[in-house]
Amino acid sequence: MKVSIAMATYNGEKYLQEQLDSFVNQTRLPDELVVSDDCSSDRTVQIIQEFAKQAPFEVILNQNEENLGYAGNFNKALELATGDLVFLSDQDDVWFYDKILEIEQLSLYTNNKVF
């Protein structure tokens, strides 16, 4: 099963690195991280670009040409995600280390892709 994370960002430099680190610390790594940035004016894009250079999974960065707003930005990330199971992530979350594994197992057990 291919696992994607769809993340929407906007001026998130203050908390973003901690969330990115929580992805790397998962017991089951994602297969891809899709980030849609909504015209950030801080270091958000640079943080993602640096992370992508060393991430143990594919990182896809989309930079919107115009501000799409919260919902539109998440929709863009979802459009670009290719996983069978897609997780939504805010830029200021920190995930428990076993989040992906637990949900993937539940998904397989229940044959459900929506949680």
C-alpha positions in Angstrom: 0.0 0.0 0.0 1.4 3.4 -1.0 1.1 6.0 1.8 1.1 9.7 1.1 1.1 12.7 3.4 -0.6 15.9 2.0 0.5 19.0 3.9 -0.6 22.5 3.4 1.8 25.3 4.4 1.7 29.0 4.8 4.3 31.0 6.8 4.9 28.0 9.0 8.6 28.3 9.6 8.2 28.5 13.4 6.8 24.9 13.8 7.4 23.2 10.5 10.7 21.5 11.2 9.3 19.7 14.2 6.5 18.2 12.1 8.9 17.2 9.3 11.1 15.5 11.9 8.0 13.6 13.2 7.5 12.1 9.7 11.1 10.8 9.6 10.6 9.3 13.0 7.6 7.2 12.0 7.9 3.4 12.5 6.4 3.1 9.0 7.7 5.8 6.7 5.4 7.4 4.2 6.2 6.8 0.5 5.7 10.5 -0.3 5.2 13.8 1.3 3.3 16.3 -0.9 3.5 19.9 0.3 1.4 22.7 -1.1 2.7 26.1 -0.1 0.3 29.0 -0.3 2.7 31.9 -1.1 4.7 31.9 2.1 6.8 35.0 2.8 9.0 33.4 5.5 11.5 30.5 5.3 8.8 27.8 4.9 9.8 26.9 1.3 13.5 26.8 2.1 12.9 24.6 5.1 11.0 22.1 2.9 13.6 22.2 0.2 16.4 21.5 2.7 14.4 18.7 4.2 13.7 17.2 0.8 17.5 16.8 0.1 17.8 14.3 3.0 14.4 12.8 3.5 14.2 9.0 3.2 11.1 9.3 1.1 10.0 11.4 -1.9 9.1 15.1 -1.2 7.0 16.9 -3.7 6.8 20.7 -3.3 4.1 22.7 -5.0 4.3 26.5 -4.8 1.0 28.2 -5.6 1.2 31.1 -7.9 -1.6 32.9 -6.0 -3.0 32.4 -2.5 -5.6 29.7 -2.6 -6.6 29.9 1.1 -6.7 27.1 3.7 -9.2 24.8 1.9 -7.9 25.4 -1.6 -4.3 24.8 -0.5 -5.2 21.5 1.1 -7.2 20.5 -2.0 -4.1 21.2 -4.1 -2.0 18.9 -1.9 -4.6 16.2 -2.1 -4.8 16.5 -5.9 -1.1 15.8 -6.2 -0.9 12.9 -3.7 -0.7 9.5 -5.3 -1.1 7.2 -2.3 -3.7 4.5 -1.7 -3.8 5.9 1.9 -3.5 9.7 2.3 -2.9 11.5 5.6 -3.6 15.2 6.0 -1.1 17.2 8.0 -1.1 20.7 9.3 2.3 22.4 9.4 2.2 22.8 13.2 1.4 19.3 14.2 3.7 16.7 15.7 2.8 13.1 15.1 3.1 10.1 17.4 5.8 7.8 16.1 3.4 5.0 15.2 0.6 7.0 13.6 1.1 5.8 10.0 1.6 2.2 11.0 -1.5 2.1 13.2 -3.8 3.7 10.6 -2.3 1.6 7.8 -3.0 -1.6 9.8 -6.5 -0.5 10.6 -7.1 0.4 7.0 -6.0 -3.1 5.9 -8.1 -4.8 8.6 -11.3 -2.8 7.8 -10.7 -2.3 4.1 -11.4 1.4 4.7 -9.4 4.2 3.3 -11.1 7.1 5.1 -10.5 7.9 8.7 
